[in-house]
Amino acid sequence: MPPSIFARHSSEIDWCEANYLHSEYVAEYYNTVSNISFLLVGPLMMYLLHPYACRRTLMVHGVWILFTVIGLFSIYYHMTLSFFGQLLDEISILWVICLGYSIWFPQPYFPKFITSSRGQFGGVIFIIALVTTLMSFVKPVINAYVLNSITFHILYVLVKEIRKCTDKEIINVAVISFFFLWLMAISCWLSDRLFCNFWKRINFCYLHSFW
């Protein structure tokens, strides 16, 4: 009989960190603790960006609410390594990406069949997010790779927009926040997945928590 989706270690993924090393209740201690930052940054950004949200759209607050939800779900996932926790973690990331698309994706790049407002584009993104959520149950092990691949589309659009920009401060922020931080993050993620045996040999299994 297959284990319950709520059972500990029912997930197919076990990250490169010794399990239950610091607590009998927490499977991956550092991967769990590192997610506390989500619980702090989300509310802080809601406060700092409230004037911007009032000018643009209050849906901006939804991004930071979902950001906090990611932290909660990721804590649960890394504490238990349960299949249900894995799905909650990955699906919450998917929805925050989709909400960000619906708010900030440049209108000139909308699909040609979008003939009216950003609201119509947001509706299309919602349908895509809903379908993708359902499909994520089919082969959950590839979800993380699919989520990371979305970054390449964001990178493509960002490069096109930077080429049109003349403000050096905006260009510097884009280069530092995306190219440098993303490359560092994805390097940690891939290294954790591909070179786990090496990191275990030198007793340095914290790359996923850095990511």
C-alpha positions as CSV (number, residue, x, y, z in Angstrom):
1,M,0.0,0.0,0.0
2,P,1.5,3.4,-1.0
3,P,2.2,5.9,1.8
4,S,-0.2,8.7,2.5
5,I,0.6,12.0,0.7
6,F,0.7,13.5,4.2
7,A,3.2,11.0,5.5
8,R,6.7,12.0,6.3
9,H,9.2,11.3,3.5
10,S,6.3,10.5,1.1
11,S,7.9,13.0,-1.3
12,E,10.3,11.6,-4.0
13,I,12.7,14.5,-3.3
14,D,15.1,14.5,-0.4
15,W,17.5,17.5,-0.5
16,C,21.2,17.3,0.2
17,E,21.0,17.7,4.0
18,A,21.1,15.1,6.8
19,N,17.6,14.4,8.1
20,Y,16.7,14.9,11.7
21,L,20.2,15.9,12.6
22,H,19.2,18.8,15.0
23,S,15.6,17.9,15.9
24,E,13.5,14.7,15.8
25,Y,10.6,16.8,14.4
26,V,12.4,18.6,11.6
27,A,13.7,16.6,8.7
28,E,15.8,19.3,7.0
29,Y,16.8,21.8,9.7
30,Y,18.6,24.5,7.7
31,N,16.2,24.3,4.8
32,T,13.4,24.8,7.2
33,V,14.9,27.6,9.3
34,S,16.0,29.6,6.2
35,N,12.3,30.0,5.2
36,I,11.7,32.2,8.2
37,S,13.1,35.0,6.1
38,F,10.0,34.7,3.9
39,L,7.8,35.4,6.9
40,L,9.7,38.6,7.7
41,V,10.3,39.9,4.2
42,G,6.7,39.5,3.0
43,P,5.0,41.8,5.5
44,L,7.9,44.2,5.4
45,M,7.6,44.6,1.6
46,M,3.8,45.1,1.9
47,Y,4.5,48.0,4.3
48,L,7.3,49.5,2.2
49,L,5.5,49.2,-1.1
50,H,2.0,50.3,0.1
51,P,2.3,53.7,-1.6
52,Y,3.3,52.0,-4.9
53,A,0.4,49.5,-4.5
54,C,-2.1,52.3,-4.1
55,R,-0.9,53.9,-7.3
56,R,-0.5,50.7,-9.4
57,T,-2.9,48.1,-8.1
58,L,-3.6,46.6,-4.6
59,M,-2.9,43.2,-6.2
60,V,0.8,44.0,-5.6
61,H,0.0,43.2,-2.0
62,G,-1.1,39.8,-3.2
63,V,2.4,39.0,-4.4
64,W,3.8,39.6,-0.9
65,I,1.0,37.6,0.7
66,L,1.8,34.7,-1.5
67,F,5.5,35.2,-0.8
68,T,4.7,34.7,2.9
69,V,2.6,31.7,2.0
70,I,5.5,30.2,0.2
71,G,7.6,30.5,3.4
72,L,4.9,28.7,5.4
73,F,4.5,25.9,2.9
74,S,8.2,25.5,2.4
75,I,8.7,25.2,6.2
76,Y,6.1,22.5,6.3
77,Y,7.6,20.7,3.3
78,H,11.2,20.7,4.6
79,M,10.0,19.8,8.1
80,T,8.2,16.7,6.9
81,L,9.4,15.9,3.3
82,S,5.9,14.9,2.6
83,F,4.4,14.8,-0.9
84,F,1.6,17.1,0.1
85,G,4.1,19.6,1.4
86,Q,6.1,19.4,-1.8
87,L,3.0,20.2,-3.9
88,L,2.0,23.1,-1.6
89,D,5.5,24.5,-1.9
90,E,5.8,24.3,-5.7
91,I,2.2,25.4,-6.4
92,S,2.6,28.5,-4.2
93,I,5.7,29.4,-6.2
94,L,3.8,28.9,-9.4
95,W,1.0,31.2,-8.3
96,V,3.2,34.0,-7.1
97,I,5.0,33.9,-10.5
98,C,1.7,34.0,-12.4
99,L,0.4,36.9,-10.3
100,G,3.7,38.8,-11.0
101,Y,3.2,38.1,-14.7
102,S,-0.4,39.4,-14.6
103,I,0.7,42.7,-12.8
104,W,4.0,43.6,-14.4
105,F,4.4,41.8,-17.7
106,P,4.9,44.5,-20.4
107,Q,1.8,45.0,-22.5
108,P,3.7,45.1,-25.9
109,Y,4.6,41.4,-25.3
110,F,1.0,40.4,-24.8
111,P,-0.2,37.6,-27.1
112,K,-1.9,38.9,-30.2
113,F,-5.3,37.4,-29.2
114,I,-5.3,39.7,-26.2
115,T,-7.3,42.6,-27.6
116,S,-8.4,44.6,-24.6
117,S,-7.0,45.3,-21.1
118,R,-4.5,43.8,-18.7
119,G,-7.5,42.3,-17.0
120,Q,-8.0,40.0,-20.0
121,F,-4.3,39.0,-19.9
122,G,-4.7,38.3,-16.1
123,G,-7.6,36.0,-16.9
124,V,-5.5,34.0,-19.4
125,I,-2.7,33.8,-16.8
126,F,-5.2,32.6,-14.2
127,I,-6.4,29.8,-16.5
128,I,-2.8,28.8,-17.3
129,A,-2.0,28.7,-13.6
130,L,-5.0,26.6,-12.9
131,V,-4.2,24.1,-15.6
132,T,-0.6,23.9,-14.6
133,T,-1.6,23.3,-11.0
134,L,-3.6,20.3,-12.0
135,M,-0.8,19.0,-14.2
136,S,1.7,19.3,-11.4
137,F,0.1,16.3,-9.8
138,V,1.0,14.1,-12.8
139,K,4.8,14.2,-12.4
140,P,5.7,16.3,-9.4
141,V,9.4,15.5,-9.6
142,I,9.8,17.8,-12.7
143,N,7.9,20.7,-11.2
144,A,10.9,22.4,-9.8
145,Y,12.7,22.2,-13.2
146,V,9.6,23.6,-14.9
147,L,9.4,26.5,-12.5
148,N,13.1,27.4,-12.9
149,S,12.7,27.2,-16.7
150,I,10.2,30.1,-16.5
151,T,13.1,32.3,-15.5
152,F,14.5,32.1,-19.0
153,H,11.4,33.7,-20.5
154,I,11.6,36.4,-17.8
155,L,15.3,36.9,-18.7
156,Y,14.4,37.2,-22.4
157,V,11.9,39.9,-21.8
158,L,14.2,41.7,-19.3
159,V,17.0,41.8,-21.8
160,K,14.7,43.3,-24.4
161,E,13.5,46.0,-22.0
162,I,17.0,46.9,-20.8
163,R,18.0,47.5,-24.4
164,K,15.4,50.2,-24.6
165,C,16.3,51.7,-21.2
166,T,18.7,54.7,-20.8
167,D,18.5,55.0,-17.0
168,K,21.7,53.6,-15.7
169,E,20.3,53.1,-12.2
170,I,17.5,51.0,-13.5
171,I,20.0,49.0,-15.6
172,N,22.2,48.5,-12.6
173,V,19.3,47.3,-10.4
174,A,18.3,44.8,-13.1
175,V,21.8,43.5,-13.6
176,I,22.5,43.0,-9.9
177,S,19.0,41.7,-8.8
178,F,18.5,39.3,-11.7
179,F,21.7,38.3,-13.4
180,F,23.9,38.2,-10.3
181,L,21.4,37.1,-7.6
182,W,19.6,34.6,-10.0
183,L,22.9,33.1,-11.3
184,M,24.1,32.7,-7.7
185,A,20.7,31.1,-6.6
186,I,20.4,28.7,-9.6
187,S,24.1,27.7,-9.1
188,C,23.3,26.8,-5.5
189,W,20.2,24.9,-6.5
190,L,21.8,22.9,-9.3
191,S,25.0,22.2,-7.3
192,D,22.8,20.9,-4.4
193,R,21.0,18.5,-6.8
194,L,24.0,17.4,-9.0
195,F,27.0,17.4,-6.6
196,C,25.4,16.3,-3.3
197,N,28.0,13.6,-2.7
198,F,30.8,16.1,-2.9
199,W,29.1,18.5,-0.5
200,K,28.5,15.7,2.0
201,R,32.1,14.7,1.9
202,I,33.2,18.2,2.9
203,N,30.2,18.5,5.4
204,F,28.7,21.5,3.6
205,C,25.1,20.7,2.8
206,Y,23.5,24.1,3.1
207,L,23.3,25.2,-0.6
208,H,19.6,24.7,-0.9
209,S,18.9,26.8,2.2
210,F,21.0,29.6,0.6
211,W,18.9,29.3,-2.5
